[in-house]
């Protein structure tokens, strides 16, 4: 508990500094880098409140997906019951239960939301708003937004706060984009990258504490993916734990992996080395079986501010993460076949898991069973998203041989002129996480 | 490489000949393409050495640069090339037709090169000629900058998925056939053609092996064979430079012309053979639509340059880059869906990945209606039994290639508990059946009909809006300075920062 106070104080000092920048008539933009689970959404909500208090007019809030928008609307509506929150939506949007509040207006045209203090919409929706200027915008998950999207909405605001996680997946495109490589306005880079290359003097803040990641995970994730901007866990060792209500009768490797994760917060379920198709049937079955077995063992989660008897880890608190959509679909089908008990477990790709949080995650390693290590599978952001969604424990499922695969595929991405070097390199990040996982390895037969 | 391409490659290897990857041709092949075999001199970026060019296999034009290191001769070559290319482009502007309420040229130019290297040569030659000035110091012929604009236009059009204004033959052939050799070997036109259409009764691998001998099959360019460079070309260029009078110079030139023609001729004929092979494949139904788009692009650029004869910018500004990316992404999206809907081999990839399924209609309720809304709506149900490894879930929207305008929702997927197929998929048809509560004949699939449904959708987002160039926001550096051609003297260009 002694470590709590300084970290907490440090975190609030950064938040106060951000809010002070907003109150000051000064820079046109403020950037806040946030490691996984460092209170990004809380900051967005506080910043929106501060701007409303300052009387700077209606605040424009930009998020990247409908899911994120609904989350923000919920937090704003419950955080400021006295303010009217506008939810600007697309034609085919159906309001989710989260946005149904007395002080939330859902409209398809921004003109109907003039009475709202804060208007929230996806970036895609904001690009369709062709006039009007807002004095302030708050851009959430700004590292997930592509520079060309920012270009399309930037004339809508005078000043903006950009909040995001630099370690997550970079935006991507399916077409060849080499012709813009090296340009400061390369449409393929993230919105923050473009912003900072044109406005290098903008104030840049970093949130120093991850409230989500447990003490077992923060150092490993920080060292692998944020080598120059370290962060710490908001909870100390042993403050956030798991326990199992039932013991295994005959302990199988699956039980071994679950128990390792319960004890240490990490485990690596290693299957025999084999080159496999992307939807590796054995790996898919392993992911589903581990999830099912975990639920059977009745996991309880203990947190410092939670119940002293622990809270049951339900299917909705478990996620399975993959690199590809077909892998996720295969795991979903497998879970469906295992029965209704596992219904409600989230199975999705890294791209879609960005910004979400679970108690326990099961990760199908992007390099498992592969013949080659492409830039896609090596991307540090992918592994970072997959290994930083959990509050308690993370179980990585992989075939043996990733070490050899990495050794055979050193990073050979071409280096381009005038392109800022991005740290960390995916190859190195993969090595770092793999090394970290070695003590928690459980071999499957 | 997808799993199916990998299988096709293994099969090709076993059979000793290429295996088709497509049942339809997915590119337009012009009746009168401009075939272009450029060569460049080793050791310097884009120093043109010569080319074969023309629209008639029997009558190629040969252009040669006697000393590629001599800039004056390079631009003389560009002027000669301009004469041919501009006459060809003008030939496409003779007649206009009405298409969807707008006039477009009845034809568009099509440049055919052997490989992506040819496209890169075109791009670089365009880059080195489009900014040249026709007066002042070191002037070039008035046609040279115009050639530069057109070559740049051709090279840039290759970035757009589905465009057929430039065909790089190795790329196009690899889209339609799989061979038993590596991608690197496939980049050699002669080796690739050896697998697809072996000559002299050879098998694919034998023909491909023969193609690796530069003495029999000189490289398709733009790079030349290093032995040829050292043993033949260097001496010819030296002989030309040493020649003292005009007679000696023209003798040297004629020898060089003959030698280079010999280097390019095999590729020239091979390219025409490849074009004939492509012509023989029946075109996919959407090729026509995409070629119309190429013609519209061509019409637009001709009309734009009529009023604003300015070269394309060296780099895209922020707004143009974003607009171009948007256009390219949409084009790729569309061409992927079109190809799958047109071609069962392309669709097979999606069936394998579970995004599409094929099967027969085993139950059908064509007059089912839905009365839950304010008005009763016609919502027929059909059940399709499929053996495909389906990964679609309830709520997915699918379309069939037989009725591409009709949308259907997956409302149920039934499969045995052990996850084996076949599965029975229940679909609810949403539209395309007429306005009444009884479907128009033929709009609802009948019992026993074999169909392929795919969850592939083109995003028809309304044309995206972008800020005007002069309204480029502060986040992207603000508005760029306006284009002023006189701003740069030739000296500035010579000392320009090329990094």
Contacts between the chains, C-beta under 8 A, distances in Angstrom:
chain1	res1	chain2	res2	distance
A	28	B	474	6.1
A	29	B	475	7.3
A	127	B	464	6.9
A	127	B	465	6.8
A	128	B	465	7.4
A	130	B	465	6.1
A	147	B	322	7.7
A	147	B	476	7.4
A	148	B	321	7.3
A	148	B	322	3.6
A	148	B	325	5.8
A	148	B	326	7.1
A	150	B	475	5.6
A	150	B	476	7.5
A	151	B	318	5.9
A	151	B	319	6.9
A	151	B	322	5.1
A	151	B	466	7.2
A	151	B	467	6.9
A	151	B	472	7.5
A	151	B	473	6.5
A	151	B	475	7.1
A	151	B	476	5.3
A	152	B	322	7.0
A	152	B	464	7.3
A	152	B	465	7.0
A	152	B	466	6.0
A	152	B	467	7.0
A	154	B	467	7.8
A	154	B	473	3.4
A	154	B	474	7.1
A	154	B	475	4.4
A	154	B	476	7.0
A	155	B	467	5.4
A	155	B	471	6.0
A	155	B	473	5.1
A	160	B	475	7.9
A	173	B	325	6.6
A	173	B	329	6.2
A	174	B	329	6.5
A	174	B	332	5.6
A	174	B	333	7.8
A	175	B	159	7.6
A	175	B	161	6.8
A	175	B	325	7.1
A	175	B	328	4.3
A	175	B	329	5.5
A	175	B	332	5.2
A	176	B	159	6.1
A	176	B	328	7.8
A	177	B	325	6.8
A	179	B	159	6.9
A	179	B	316	7.2
A	180	B	315	8.0
A	180	B	316	6.6
A	180	B	321	5.2
A	180	B	325	7.7
A	183	B	315	6.0
A	183	B	316	7.4
A	183	B	321	6.8
A	184	B	477	6.4
A	185	B	317	7.4
A	185	B	318	3.6
A	185	B	321	6.1
A	185	B	476	4.8
A	185	B	477	6.4
A	186	B	321	7.1
A	187	B	318	7.9
A	187	B	321	4.9
A	187	B	322	4.7
A	187	B	325	4.6
A	188	B	325	7.3
A	191	B	475	7.6
A	194	B	475	6.6
A	194	B	476	6.1
A	195	B	475	4.9
A	198	B	474	7.4
A	198	B	475	6.4
A	198	B	476	6.0
A	198	B	477	4.3
A	199	B	474	7.1
A	199	B	475	7.2
A	277	B	3	6.9
A	326	B	353	5.5
A	326	B	354	6.2
A	326	B	391	6.3
A	329	B	354	6.2
A	329	B	391	3.9
A	329	B	393	7.7
A	330	B	391	6.9
A	332	B	393	7.5
A	333	B	391	6.8
A	333	B	419	6.5
A	334	B	419	7.4
A	337	B	417	6.5
A	337	B	418	7.4
A	337	B	419	5.0
A	417	B	499	5.4
A	418	B	499	7.5
